Amino acid sequence: MLMVITIASCTKLDVPVESQYVRENFPTTTNDYAALFGTMYSSLSSRYAIDYWRMQELSTDEAIIPARDGNFDDGGQYRQLHYHTWTFDHPNVRGVWEWGFGAINNCNRLIVLTNDSKATEASKAASLAEVRAMRALFYFFMMDTYGNVPLISQFPVSDLPPTQPRAKIFEFIESELKAVIPLLPSKTNVAATNTLQYGRPTKAMAFALLAKMYLNANIYTGTARYNDVVSMADSVQKSTNYTLDAKFRDIFLPNNGPQINETIFAVPYDQQIPGNQFTRFGFFPALAPSYGFQVSLSIAMSTTPEFYNRFNLAGDVRKNTWLVGPQFIPDGNGGFTNQPANYPGTTNQIVITPNLVLITTKPMDVGNTTASQAMGVRSIKYYPDVTTIQATRLNSNDVPVFRLADVYLMKAEAILRGATATTVGGALQTPDYLVSRLRTRSGVTTPANGITLDELLDERARELSWEGWRRNDLIRYGIFEKEYPLPNDNLTMNKDATRRLFPIPISEIRLNNKLVQNPGY
């Protein structure tokens, strides 16, 4: 029964296995496998940059969708995320669970089909490694978001699966990744090969995922694993084919892809794949003509003043990923002209302000005047894709999940928390050394000098904003419940630590009495 429910968002998968492939017609060529396994990646892209991203970011200080005189309230779902007042029937809570376990069940289905195929043993082994790595990634999303979840590793599901302790899910993911690493490909110095591997699991992707798990192991299992973080980071860095890109902005442009040297694993998007809607929801609509397009956009999604204030280092180009202050027409080369960007049909220059001043008559609402529309710093980290957004309102920018910069920061934090620094490439990789490399790339004039854990968290904010890791970071630092009141705020944040986990959707519990609800719900 759970199998049917959890793949509700992927109804094309809810068919008997024999109606799709049997031993006689199972795919055997590389192209055949790519087409079949594409269901894993289409599932990942379908909700990663919308529903999943919102749970990880709107529940923090990093992103906020205020209402605008009632517009964009959408039943209160965004303010519920902001104030940690979500319930077990919140649309994101339900949708992400269905997304994650639908993808896991699909991976289980692909494992069965691969084992039953006529492919060579070597081909089977490589294909199974790819699927198991993707299943491990989806399980990480579920473990991190919901905590204690069912462990489903067979298809079809023969019995209702019970809730398993978070530590057991951790052990399963860890064992799966360790088992498949020898069979996963490595990034090469051959562009054509890297293009084929792009957006698919590699050894470095598994190492980076393990590093992320070990960094949070104290949260997931109660046992710190900081030396293992360093070990996994070293494993990534041993490949000289991963390097920091010279220009921070290039990593997120519409034409980003396998040519980006530091991307370890990304979710590819184009204008036909629903998912990357950062411009649709986060751009300032009145600026659209100045950027060369004119479509209907939201005016809502921005960041909080407190989060933007962390971009305070002199010369830091990462500050340029935000729209704030007087706006000017872009020059098409990543910079701006001296020509003001005005509200359409006027000579009034657009000025975006960091403040979010709420009105007192409606909850988390800034009003809908011209001035209030301009409240809230907007992100253009995923730079608007002028060539495609005109038709679909979708970006073609790929969204990184793991990249080398995050590996540096995870390693630096693990060392600050007690791990032993190691030497890679002839350099002792202290936290100051690792952070200074990122600052140098970003044009910051002050290198790290005796960086602290709190300062490192701010560095993670500057480097990884809107990449989906803020909730994970704040929970690890023990400040997920920290409140940042807005002027005229008439709502109160739920500061209960049980909110560090989302609830199991009530619809799932009603269908499976073996699922145990998380505390606090």
Summary of the structure (lengths in Angstrom):
residues: 521
radius of gyration: 22.9
end to end distance: 23.3
largest distance: 69.2
contacts: 1697
relative contact order: 0.15
helix: 47%
strand: 8%
